[in-house]
Amino acid sequence: MKFTYYGHSCFSVVIKGKHILFDPFVTHNPLAGNVEVDNIPADYIFLSHGHVDHIADCASIAKRTGAKIVCNWEIHEWLNKQGLENTHPMNTGGKWTFEFGVVKTTAAQHSSGLPDGSYGGNPMGFVFKTDEGNFYYSGDTALTLDMQLIPSFVVPDFSILPIGDNFTMDYTDASRAAQLVNCRRVIGVHYNTFGFIKIDTEKAVAYFSNHGQELILPEIGSTTDI
């Protein structure tokens, strides 16, 4: 499975030849100057919630690529009103079989307002079960004991977790979250983009290592096999 990191919480995976993009926020990310947003491929766009730092580039990428947008009901309605009708609404706890595998939505302890101030519905995470590997993307969230239910659906090969603190878990809570979901490999996101979420990345990597885990912090714009 190929993993491309576009900065903040925006990344993509390729499964069965389908480019699956998450939480597109590139053009307003000061750290993503090397990423050409108009070159990002997408067959699907998954949105964890409605905050601008997770949805800002969704409309432009969807219009250019024709990608199907998977999101909660409220964001689905909001996008439809803007003429983006290739959407698949979901809600917390539900699952659906897509052409690349099964996706189950999970609870995320966060908030969700849309860029125009309207209600953004429940924030969510996603668990992917596919023939090419399984993974968990928590979305923006606090550490929660609900995470210990995830391995009953599938044990992730890797997890994508926020580590920036202030608005979400910090890296110590992310390490604990990895234990709850029975996953030792974590890709850290949602850190260093703004002043509120600046962290010491060396300490974060060392903390995971000291707990028998691996914290991966990809370079923005890089693609790796995961």
C-alpha positions in Angstrom: 0.0 0.0 0.0 1.4 3.4 -1.0 1.1 6.3 1.5 1.6 9.9 0.4 1.7 12.7 3.0 0.5 16.2 2.0 0.9 17.9 5.4 -1.2 18.5 8.5 -3.8 15.7 8.4 -3.9 15.4 4.6 -2.7 12.1 3.2 -3.6 9.5 0.6 -3.4 5.8 0.2 -3.6 3.7 -2.9 -5.6 0.5 -2.6 -6.5 -1.7 -5.6 -5.4 1.2 -7.9 -7.8 3.7 -6.2 -6.4 6.9 -4.8 -8.1 7.6 -1.5 -7.5 11.1 -0.1 -8.1 12.2 3.4 -8.9 15.6 4.9 -7.5 17.8 2.1 -5.9 21.0 3.4 -2.9 22.1 1.3 -3.3 25.6 -0.2 -3.5 27.3 3.2 -0.9 25.1 4.9 2.3 27.2 5.3 4.4 24.0 5.5 3.0 22.5 2.2 4.5 24.9 -0.2 6.1 22.1 -2.2 2.8 20.4 -2.9 0.9 21.2 -6.1 -2.7 20.8 -5.1 -3.8 20.6 -8.7 -1.7 17.5 -9.2 -3.2 15.5 -6.3 -5.0 12.5 -7.6 -8.2 11.3 -6.0 -10.9 8.7 -6.7 -12.3 9.1 -3.1 -12.1 11.8 -0.5 -12.7 10.9 3.1 -13.6 13.8 5.5 -13.2 13.2 9.2 -15.1 16.4 10.1 -15.9 19.9 8.9 -13.1 22.1 10.2 -11.4 24.2 7.6 -8.0 22.6 8.2 -9.6 19.3 7.1 -11.9 20.4 4.3 -10.5 23.6 2.7 -9.4 22.0 -0.6 -12.1 19.3 -0.8 -14.4 21.1 -3.3 -11.7 22.1 -5.7 -10.1 18.6 -5.8 -13.5 16.9 -6.1 -14.6 19.1 -9.0 -11.3 18.5 -10.8 -11.1 14.8 -10.2 -14.8 13.7 -9.9 -13.9 11.9 -6.6 -16.6 10.5 -4.5 -16.7 12.3 -1.1 -17.3 10.1 2.0 -18.4 12.1 5.0 -21.0 12.5 7.7 -24.6 13.4 6.8 -24.4 17.1 7.6 -21.3 17.6 5.5 -22.9 15.6 2.7 -25.9 18.0 2.7 -23.6 21.0 2.9 -21.6 19.8 -0.1 -24.7 18.9 -2.1 -26.0 22.5 -1.7 -22.7 23.6 -3.4 -23.3 21.4 -6.3 -21.1 18.5 -5.2 -23.4 15.6 -5.4 -21.0 12.7 -5.7 -21.1 12.0 -2.0 -21.6 9.0 0.2 -22.9 9.9 3.7 -22.0 7.8 6.7 -22.4 8.2 10.5 -20.6 6.9 13.6 -20.5 3.1 13.9 -21.7 2.4 10.4 -19.8 0.5 7.8 -19.9 0.1 4.0 -18.3 -2.1 1.4 -16.5 0.0 -1.2 -14.7 -1.4 -4.3 -11.4 -1.3 -2.4 -12.6 -2.8 0.9 -14.8 -2.3 3.9 -14.8 0.9 5.9 -16.2 1.3 9.4 -16.7 4.7 11.0 -15.6 5.3 14.6 -16.3 7.9 17.2 -13.9 10.8 17.6 -14.0 13.1 20.6 -13.7 16.5 19.0 -16.0 19.2 17.5 -17.1 19.8 13.9 -18.2 23.2 12.5 -18.1 24.0 8.8 -16.1 26.9 7.3 -19.3 29.1 7.0 -20.2 28.5 10.6 -22.9 26.0 10.0 -23.2 22.7 12.0 -20.7 20.1 10.9 -22.3 17.0 12.4 -20.4 14.3 14.4 -16.6 14.0 13.9 -15.5 10.5 12.9 -12.6 8.2 12.4 -12.3 5.4 9.8 -11.1 1.8 10.0 -10.2 0.3 6.6 -10.2 -3.5 6.1 -8.8 -4.4 2.7 -7.0 -7.2 0.9 -3.8 -4.9 0.8 -3.8 -4.1 4.5 -5.8 -2.7 7.3 -5.5 0.7 9.0 -7.1 3.1 11.4 -7.3 6.9 10.9 -8.7 8.4 14.1 -9.4 11.9 12.8 -9.0 14.7 15.3 -9.7 13.2 18.7 -8.9 12.9 22.3 -7.7 9.6 23.7 -10.8 7.5 24.4 -11.5 4.0 25.7 -13.8 3.4 22.7 -10.6 2.8 20.8 -10.2 -0.6 22.5 -13.2 -1.8 20.5 -11.4 -1.4 17.1 -9.4 -4.7 17.1 -12.7 -6.5 17.5 -13.5 -5.4 13.9 -9.9 -5.6 12.6 -6.4 -5.3 14.0 -4.7 -2.4 12.1 -1.4 -2.9 10.4 -0.8 0.8 11.1 -2.7 3.8 12.5 -2.7 7.5 11.6 -3.1 9.5 14.8 -2.9 13.2 15.7 0.1 14.0 18.0 0.1 17.8 18.2 -1.7 18.4 21.6 -3.9 21.4 22.4 -6.7 20.5 20.0 -6.2 16.7 20.0 -4.2 14.0 21.7 -0.5 14.6 22.3 2.1 12.0 21.4 1.9 10.3 24.8 -1.8 9.8 24.4 -1.3 8.7 20.8 1.1 6.0 22.1 -1.6 4.9 24.6 -4.2 4.9 21.7 -1.9 2.6 19.7 -1.8 0.2 22.6 -5.6 0.2 22.8 -6.0 -0.6 19.1 -3.2 -3.2 19.2 -1.0 -1.5 16.7 2.7 -0.7 17.0 3.2 1.4 13.9 1.8 4.9 14.0 2.0 7.7 11.4 1.8 11.0 13.2 -0.3 13.9 11.8 -1.8 17.2 13.0 1.3 18.7 14.4 3.6 21.7 13.8 1.3 23.4 11.2 0.4 26.2 13.6 1.8 27.7 16.8 -0.8 25.9 18.9 0.4 22.4 17.9 4.2 22.8 17.7 6.0 19.8 19.2 9.4 18.4 19.8 9.4 15.6 17.1 12.6 14.0 18.4 11.1 13.5 21.8 7.9 12.2 20.2 9.8 9.6 18.2 11.9 8.6 21.2 8.8 8.2 23.4 7.3 5.8 21.0 10.5 3.9 20.7 10.8 3.6 24.5 7.4 2.0 24.5 8.2 -0.6 21.9 6.4 1.3 19.1 7.3 3.1 15.9 6.3 6.7 15.2 6.6 7.6 11.5 6.8 11.3 10.6 6.9 11.4 6.8 8.2 14.4 4.9 5.5 16.5 3.3 5.1 15.5 -0.3 6.8 12.1 0.2 5.4 8.8 -0.9 6.3 5.5 0.8 5.3 1.9 0.9 3.6 1.1 4.2 
